[in-house]
């Protein structure tokens, strides 16, 4: 997984690992998801300015992330009602993808 000579090297970044109160989990995850929505929104806006049309993949991802907010909010409300904590684990895998040579 970490061979320096391998062009498909993958690294794992442990982004989140812990148990959180419902409010802490809400703050952590909603801020992260909102950041990603803003990232894709800026990307789409940039494409619209440069090419006259929003980036379809960015718009699709924004919609998926908004659905994630709805699903998480339901779980967070359930945790609040039950006075339960939420365990969150999030790993990010980053792989090197060689650029294909121009024709």
C-alpha positions in Angstrom: 0.0 0.0 0.0 2.9 2.3 0.6 5.5 1.2 -2.0 7.4 4.3 -3.2 8.0 2.8 -6.6 4.4 1.8 -7.2 2.5 4.4 -9.3 -0.8 3.4 -7.7 0.3 4.2 -4.1 -2.6 4.7 -1.8 -2.5 6.4 1.6 -5.1 6.3 4.3 -5.8 9.4 6.3 -7.8 8.8 9.4 -9.9 11.9 9.4 -12.4 11.3 12.2 -12.3 8.7 14.9 -14.3 9.0 18.1 -17.4 9.1 20.1 -19.3 12.4 20.2 -22.4 13.9 21.8 -25.2 14.4 19.4 -24.4 18.2 19.3 -20.7 17.6 18.7 -21.4 15.2 15.9 -23.8 17.6 14.4 -21.3 20.4 14.5 -18.5 18.2 13.1 -20.3 16.5 10.3 -22.6 19.4 9.1 -19.6 21.7 8.9 -17.7 19.1 6.9 -20.6 18.4 4.6 -21.3 22.2 4.2 -17.7 22.8 3.3 -17.9 20.1 0.6 -21.2 21.6 -0.7 -19.4 25.0 -1.0 -16.4 23.5 -2.7 -18.6 21.9 -5.4 -20.7 25.0 -5.7 -17.7 27.1 -6.4 -16.5 24.6 -8.9 -19.8 24.6 -10.7 -20.0 28.4 -10.7 -16.5 28.6 -12.1 -17.5 26.2 -14.9 -20.6 28.3 -15.6 -18.5 31.5 -15.8 -15.9 29.9 -18.0 -18.0 27.6 -20.2 -21.5 29.0 -19.9 -22.9 25.9 -18.1 -22.6 24.6 -14.6 -20.6 21.4 -14.0 -23.1 18.6 -13.9 -21.0 16.3 -11.7 -20.6 19.1 -9.1 -24.4 19.7 -9.1 -25.1 16.0 -8.7 -22.6 15.8 -5.8 -24.3 18.8 -4.1 -27.6 17.0 -4.2 -26.1 13.8 -2.8 -24.5 15.8 0.0 -27.8 17.6 0.8 -29.5 14.1 1.1 -26.7 13.1 3.5 -27.5 16.1 5.7 -31.2 15.0 5.9 -30.2 11.4 6.7 -27.7 12.4 9.4 -30.1 15.0 10.9 -32.6 12.2 11.5 -30.0 10.0 13.2 -28.7 13.0 15.3 -32.2 13.8 16.4 -32.7 10.1 17.4 -29.5 10.3 19.4 -30.7 13.4 21.2 -34.0 11.9 22.0 -32.3 8.8 23.4 -29.5 10.8 25.1 -27.1 8.6 23.1 -23.7 9.4 21.7 -22.6 8.9 18.2 -19.5 7.0 17.1 -17.9 8.4 14.0 -15.1 6.9 11.9 -14.0 8.4 8.6 -11.1 7.3 6.6 -10.0 9.1 3.4 -8.0 7.0 0.9 -5.8 9.0 -1.5 -4.3 7.3 -4.5 -1.8 8.5 -7.1 -3.4 8.3 -10.6 -0.8 8.8 -13.3 -1.7 11.4 -15.9 -2.3 9.9 -19.3 0.1 11.2 -22.0 -1.4 13.6 -24.5 -2.0 12.1 -27.9 
